Amino acid sequence: MRPGRKFTVVIEKDEDGYLVATVPALRGCHTQAKNLDTLMKRIREATALYLEKRGANG
């Protein structure tokens, strides 16, 4: 992911107590974790992988 590229992330807590992060601008880009630090690392990774995959597929 290019430095400086920003996306809105929506964070919610599910019924099992997990935090769920979704990037609305990137359909299907989401992840979950038990704590916020882990969640933020995971959503950054998920976003980078999503954009990498999208770039490879045009």
C-alpha positions, 0 to 999 in steps of 0.5 A: 500500500502506498504511504499516505493512502487512507481509508475509513475503517468501521469497527464494531463489537460482535455478539461474541465479544470480538472486534470486527473491522470493515473497510467500506470502500473495499468490498469484502475487506474485513477482519476481527480480533479480541483487542484493538491493537491486534485488530488495527494490525490485521486491518492494515494487512488485510487492506494491503493484501486487498489492494495488492490482489486488486492491482494484480487483477487489474 
